[in-house]
Amino acid sequence: MSTVNKSVDKDRYYKKTRFALYLSNVIKEPLFCMYNITPFILRTQFVASSFILAVLTSLRPGFTFVAYFWGNSAKGGSKNLRRSILLSSFLSCILFLFIPFFNSMWLVIISSAFYMIFHRASIPAWMETLKLNIEKEKRAKLFANASSLAFFIGVLLSFKFSPLLKNNAELYKYFYFFSGLIGLLNLWVLAKVPINAKVEYVKPTPFSFKEKVVDPLKESYNLLKTRKDFLRFHIGYTFAGAGILLIHPILPIYFSNLNINLAQLTTALLVFKSLGSIVSSPIWGRALAKKSIMKLSFHMCVIVTLSFMILFFTKFHIYFLYLSFFLYGISIAGSHVLWSLSGPVFSKKDSSLHYSSLNFFILSLRGIVAPFLGSLLTVILSPSWVIAIGAFSCMYGGLIMLLYKEKQEVLAT
């Protein structure tokens, strides 16, 4: 193939993938918004206990080990990548269509858990698709800009969600339904994306426990053993992520004690958090193209720690709640860009599938423990103390990554 033809093909892959990335993010955002306010819906509509909220919080990351094995099963050419993306996208949305017909707290919890499990299960194959179709120099910036667009859509939706929920909280059922229905349109968008893989299809072998379960775990162990930088990245993210998961299940109770209503929380989550993400996502994307992922992760941990500490001032004025969530949105945008693209960053010229899949396996381990620990600590300590402990864990995780990077720079000199 001539150089001109290769350039034309590369441009075609880039343009179609860029279009799909932007449109897909827009289509998925309504359901993502509803997912974000699920804990507060459970607290206000079903008076969910701290244990129930801990169950919800742990189900999200705790079962993302599915994404680990799901991502590894996507190996074997473009058809397997596409099948993995489409099937997980379908499963992430379908259960929300049943919520208006059953007044069940557990259906909301299970639907939300399915959403996050299979939303994340699609990420390894989707990140590998972006890596195959988009050049490294353009990838982070494009991903961050698409994320900003999604966050902007979230802000627009909040202006509809907040007043409607304030007037009739029961409307949440129909918001879930229509958000899930819109989310299913994403299947059409993703099915149109060409994948620039060297191999189109490798016929899957019959199921083998050793091949599907044992071998990926061995590969993960060897990967962390040989790649000390990737190991340190995960140690830092484990402390930071555990701190966040420690805090999440007690936030609805903390806000309930302060008499903050669902409309105010929706405004904080969908407006101010989204604004923080919109403003910062392009900055994180540009920074990742130039700076160390370790140093950027440290900055992200500093911001999320600060956002949690500001929550203590919410009892004095509601504006502190909005400021806290604005900063939290900045940190979440950073985490979204850095964590999602860590597979392609660390894998370099190798396939990123195993790196990205391993992210989810480690996430599931901390997700099983941290939320229940937070719920238990709430029984022993006040919610304020749990927030302080979680914030300290976030800061400690950031320092682990920063100190490793500085040590490597000293050794290099």
N, C-alpha and C positions, 0 to 999 in steps of 0.2 A: 504493500500500500504506500502511496506517495505521501510526502510530508504534508502536502496541501489537504489530502483526504483525511489524514490523521487529525489535522487541525480542525477541519470541519466537523468530524465525529466528536472530538473533544468539546467543541463549542455546543453541539447539539445535546450532549449529555448534561453539560453545565446548565444550559437554559431550561431544559425540561425538569431537571432536578430542582433548580432554583424556584421555578413556578410551583412545583408540587410542595416544596418546603414551606413557602409562604402561605399557599392556599390551605394546606393541611393544618398549619398552626391556627389559622382563623377558624376552620371548621371545628377543631377540637376544643377551642377555648371555652364555649358555653358550659360544656360538661366539666371542664377543669375548674371553672368558677364554682359550680355547684358542689363539686368534690371538696373544695377548700372550706366551704362553710358547713359541711356535714356534721362535724363535732358540735357546732353551735345549734344546728337544727335538732340534733339528738337531745341536747340539754334542754332546749326551750320547748320542744314539742312532745318529748317522751320522758323528760326529767331523768335523763340517763345519769347513772352513778359514775364515780371516778373509775370504778372497775370496768364498767361497760366502755367508757371512753378509752381506757387503757387497752381493752380488747381491740377496739377499732384502730387505735394508733399502732398496735403491734401487728395487726393483720396486714396493714399496708406494706411495711418492710419485711415482716416476718416470713411472709409467703413469697417474697421475691426471689427465693432460691429457685422458683419455677423459671424465672428469667435466666438464671444461670444455665440450667440444663436446656431451656428453650433456645437460648442463644447459641449454645454449642451444637444443637441439632440443625442450625441453619447453615452449617458448612456444606459445601458440595455444589457450588455454582449459583448462578443468578436465579434459577427457578426456586431453589430452596430458600434463598434470601427473600424473594417475593412472597412465597407461601407463608413464611414465618411472619412477615410484616402484616399481611392481609388477615390471616387467621387470628392473630393476637389483637388486631384492631377491632375485629368483629366481636370477639369475646369481651373486650373491655367495655362495650356499649350496650350489649343486648339486654342485660338484666334490668336496666333502668326503665325499660318500656313497660315493666310490670308494676312499678311502684304505685301509680294512681289507683290500681285495682285492689290493693291490699294495704290495710293500715297496719304495717308491721315495721317495728324498729329494726328487727333482725334482717329484713329484706333490704332496708337502706344500708345496713352495715355490710352485708354480704355483697350487694351491688357495688358499693364503694371499694371493698377489698378486691373484687374481680377487676374493677376498673384500673386500680393502681398496679395490680399484679400483671395484667396483660398489656397495659400501657407501657410498663417497664420492660416486659418481655419482648416488645417490638424494638426496643432501643438498640441492642447489639447489632441486629441485622440492618437497622436504619442507619446507624453510625458507619457501618461497613459500606453501605451503599453510598453515603456521602463521601467517604474516603475514596471509593473507586471512581466516582463521577466528578468530584470537584478537587481542584488542585489545593495543596496545603496552604498556599498564600491567601486563598480566597475563602477557605472553609470556615474558619473561626468567625470572621467578620460576617459572612452570610448567615451563619447559624445564629449569631447574636442579634442581627437585624431582624431575622424572622421571629425570634423570641420577643423582641420589642414590639413587633406588630401584634403578636398574640396578647401581650400584656395590655396594649392599647385597647384592643377589642374588649378585654376584661373590664377596663375602666368604663367604656361605653355601656356595657351590659349592667354594670353596677348601678347606673343611673335609672335603669328599669327595675332591676331586682330589688333594690333597697326600699323604694316607696311602696312597691306592690306587696312585699313581704311585711312591711309595717302595717299596711291596711288589712291584709289577709294572709296570715302566716301559713295557712293550709295550701296556698298556691305552690309551695315548694315541691309538691308531688308532680305537678304539671311542668314545672321547670326541669325536673329530672327527666321526665318523659320526652319533652321536645328537645332537650339537650342531647339525650341519647340518640334520638332519631336523626338529628343533624350530624352527630358524630359518625353515624353509619355511612353518610355520604363520602366520608374520607376513604372508604374502600375504592370508590371509583377513581379518586385522585391518585392514590398510591399505586393502583393497578396500571396506570399509564406511564409510570416512571421506568425508563430503560436502565439497565444495570450493566456497567462496563466491566464485566467479569471475564476473565480469560476462559473459564469453563462455564458452559451454560447449565449443565445438569449432570449430577452424579447420582445414580440410582441408589437409594438408601438400602443398607443391609438389614437383615432381620434383627429384631430387637435383641440386644445383648446387655445384661445388667453391667457387665464389666466394661463394655465399650461406651455405654451411655452414662454410667454413673461413676464407676471406679476410675476409669482412665481420665476423665475430665478433672477429678479431684487430685489425681497424681500430677497431672499437668499443671494444675494451679499451685500445688505445693512446690514443684520445681521452678515455676515461674517466679514465685515470691522469694525462693531461695537464691536464685541467680540474679534477679533484678532488685537490688537493695533499695534503689530509688523508688520503685513502685511499691515495695513493702513499706517504706517509711511514709509514703503518701497515704497508704491505707491505714497505718497506725494513727496518723494525725486525723484523718477523716473519721476514723472510728470514735475517737474521743469527742470530736466536734459534733458528729452525728448523734452520738449517744446523749450528749448534752441537750440537743434539740428535742430528741425523742423523750427524754426525761421530763421536759417541760410541757410538751404538747398536750398530754391527757389532762393536765391540771389547769390549763388556761381557761376552758369554759367555766370551771368552778371558781377560779380566781376572779373572772369578769362578772360572774353571777353574784358573787359576794359584794362587788362594787356597784351592783344594779345597772350594769351596762346592757342595753337591750340588743336584740338581733339586728335591727336596722343600723345601729351604731357600729356593731361588729362587722356587718356586711360592708359598710362604708370604709372601715379600716382595712379590711381584707381585700376588697375588690377595687377600691379607689386608691388609697394611699400606698398600700403594698404594691399594687400594679404600677403606680406612678414611679415609685422607686426603681422598679424593674425596667420600666420603659427608658428612664433617663440613663441607667447604668449599663444595660445590656450591650449596647454598641461599644462602650468604653472597655468592658471586660473582654469583648471579642478582639478589639484592636490590641489590647494589652497582651493577650495570650499569644498573638502572632509575634510579639517582640520580647516578652519577659518570661521568666521561669514560672512554671505552674505551681511550684512550691511557695515562692514568695507571694504570688497572687492569692493562693489559698490562705496564707497567713493573714493577708489584708481582709479577706472575706470573713475569717474567724473573728477578727477585731470588731468588724462592723456588726456581726450578729450578736456578739457579746454586749456591745453597747446598746443594741436595740432591746435586749432583754432587761438590762439594768434600768433603762428609761421607763419600763413598765411600772416600776415602783412609784413613779410620780403620777400615775394615772388617777389615783384617788384625789389628787388636787385639781386636775382639770382634764377633760376629755381630749384636749389637744395633744397631751403627752401620749395618749394611745395612738393617735394618728401619726405622730412623729416616730414612735417606736416601730409601727408597721411600715412606714416609709423607709426607714433604715433596714428593716428586715427584708423588704422588697429588693433593696440594693444587694444585700448579702445572698438572697435566694437567686437573683439573676446571676451573680458570680458563681454560686455553687452549680447552677444549671449549666452554665457554659463550661466551667472547669471540669466538673465531674462527668458530664456527658461526653466531652471531647478528650477525656484523659486516656481512653483506650487508643484512639488514633495518635495522640501525642506520645505515649510511652511505647507503643508498638513500632513506631517509625515505619520501616518498609515492610514489616511483617503484617499478617492479618490482624485486625483489631478485635475480632470476634471474641477470642478467649479473654483478652484484657477487659473488655466491656462486660462480658458475662461474669467475670470474677468480681467486678464491682458490686453486682447484685447479690452474689452469694455472701459476701462479707456484710453487705447492708442487711441481709436477712438475719444474720447472726446477732447483730446488735439490736435489730428490731424486735427480736423475740424477748430480749432481756430488759432493755431500757424503759419502755413504757410501763411495764408492771412494777419495776423498781420505783419509777416516779409516783405511781399510784400508792405503793406501799409507804413511801416516804411522806406522802400527804397525810397518811393516818398518824404517823409519828411526829412529823413536823408541820409547819404551816405551809400553804402554797408559796408564800414569799421565799421561804428557805429553799424550797425545791427549785424555784427559778434561779436563785443565787448559785446553787450547786451546779445546775445545768450550764449557766453562763461561764462558771469557772472551767468546766470541762471543755467547753468550746474554745476558750482562750488557750488552755493547755494544749489542745490538739493543734492549734495554729502555731504555737511555739515549737512543737516537735518538728513540723515541716520547715519552719524558718531556720532553726538551728542546724538541721541536716543540710540545708542548702548552703548556709554559711560555712559549715565544716568542709563541704566539697569544694567550695571556692578557695578556702585556705590550702587544702591539699593540692589543688590545681596550680597554686602559685609556688 
